Amino acid sequence: MRLFVAAHPSDEVRTGAARGAEQLRERLEHVGASRGIRWIPPGHMHLTVWFLGEVSDPRAGAVLDALGPPIQMPPFDLHVSGFGAFPPSGPPRVLWMGVTKGLEGLALLHEEVGARLQPWGFRPEGRAYSAHLTIARLKEPPQGAARAALRHAVTHEQADAGGCRIDHLIVFRSRTSPSGAAYEPLLRVPLT
């Protein structure tokens, strides 16, 4: 099964992010840079703390046991605003809204989850953890003038999705199909 650990922002933040995504979508349509973009529905928006990928069923049980105990860390406030793209240069593949408050808390959660997963062979990615709320994926990155227009819009458009309190993580199972991904919550891990 395909697993990931995420902080799940409030409905208000996800609604605010959807408004921001719509604003960006309209801007990209206006400049001719909206082709091939798949926008993420608000219900699927989350802040990935750790992506585990494919995990066999027997190993998944052990991983869920390792992740289950409460995390000894107080809840913290989070704020989401502004846009960005990954990778930061070259053809963009992901459009996101940034975390402007709560970065330290998410980074600490990333470290804690990593420490719990290390005995099961999971290692950090080769790059630094970068907290973000994905709002769109690009099937085919734009080229030439369309890419420049997209980069300009992402850099200059402003939106504020709002803030919320993060008091737990969720371990999700992800199932992909031609109609898109479906996320099933498997475990809620409280912060205490």
N, C-alpha and C positions, 0 to 999 in steps of 0.2 A: 504494500500500500504506500501511497505517496503522502508524506507528512510534512507539516511545517508548524512552527510555533509563532504565534502573533499576539500583539496587543490589538484589541478591538475597540476603536474609538466609538464614542457615543453616536446615537442616531443623528443628533444635531450636527456633529462634526462631519459625518459622512454626507449629510444633506448639504452642508456648506461646501464640501469638496465637490459634490455633484454640480452645484451652482457654478463653482469656479471652473470645473471641467467644461460645462456648457458655454461659459463665457470664452474660454480658450478655443473651443470647437468653432464657435461663431467667428472668432478672429482668424483662425486658420482657414476656414471656408472663404472668408473675405479676401485673403491673400493667396488663395489657390494652393494651400499646403495641407489639405485635410484628407487626401486620398490614402486609402490603406490603413487608416487608424481605427482600432477597435477600442471603444470607450468602455471602461469598467463600470458595471452597475453599482450604485451606492452600497447595496447589501453585500457586495464582495470586497469592498475596500477595507484594508487592514494594514497594520504596520508589522511587517515580517521581522521577527526577532532572530529566528534561525530556520533555515530551510534544510530539511533532512533528506528530501528526495525519496526515492523508492526504498522501502524498508520491508523485509520479509515479515510475514505474520508472526512467527515465533519471536523474532527479534523485536517487533513492534511492542509486544506485551512487556518486555523488559525495559524498553525505552520509556513507555508510558509509566511504568513503576518508578523509574529514575526521575522522571519529570514531575510526578504527582505531589510530593510534599510541598507545603506552602513555602514561598520564597521569603526569607527573612529580610525584607526591605519594605519601608513604608510606601504607601500609595503616593503618587506624584501627579502634578498637573502637566498637561500637554497642550501645545498650541500648534496649529497647522496653518501655514500661509505661504504664498509665493509658489512659483513653478520652476521646474528644472527638467532635464532630460539625461538619460543614460544611453550610451556613454557620454561623458561631458564634451567630447570632440569626436568628429567623424559622424557616420550615419547613426542618428538616434533610433533606439529600439523601444524605449520606455519613456513615457511622460509622467511626471509626478508632482505632488505638492510637498513642500518641505516642512520639517518639524522645526519650529522656531523657539519652542520652550519644551523642556523635557528630554532633550538629547542625552544628558548625562544619565538620567534614569533608564532610558532605553539601552544605552551602552552598557550599563551595569547589568541589566537583565540579559543582554546578549552574552556577557561574560559568565553569568551564573548558569544560564542554560548550556553554554559550551562546556563548563566544568562538569555539569551533570551528564552530558553526552559523551565526554571524552573516553570514559571506560568502555563505551560501546563502539569505539572506533571512529567517531565523528570528529573532524578537525575543522578549524576555522578556514574560511575562504582565504585565498591568497591576497585579498585586498581588505582595507579597513571597513568596518561596519558603517553603513550609511543609512540612517533612519529616514524613511520617506513613505508617502502614501501614493501608491501607483494609481493613476487615473486613466491611463491608456497604454496600449501596446501597438507598435507599428509592425504590420505584417511585412511590408516592403518599405524600407526607409526612403524618404524622398531624395531626389538628386538635384544638383545644380541650384537654380533660383528657388525652387520649392523648399529645399533643405535650408537655405539661408533665411528664407521667410519664416520657416518654422522656428529655427534657432532664435531669430529676432523676437518673434511673438512670445516664446517661452521666457526670454530674458526680460522683456519689457512689460508684459501683461501682469497685472497685480490682482490677487484675490486672497481673501481671508476666510478660511473654513471654520474658524473658532477654536474653542478649547474644551477640554474635558479632563476628568480625573481618571488615571489608569490605576486600577486596584486589583487586576488579575491578568493572567495570560490565558490563551486558549490553544490547545493542540488541535489542529485541524487535519482531517483527511481530505485530500484533493482528488477529485475524479474528473478526468477530461473526456469530452465528447465533441462531436462536430458542432453542437449547439453552444459549446463553451464549458467552463469549469463549474463544478458544483463542490461546495465546501461543507463538510460534515464535522461539527465540533465533537471531539472525542473526550476531552479532558479540560476542566477549568482549574487553573493553578492560582490560588489567591496570593496576594502580597500582604504580609503582616508586619 
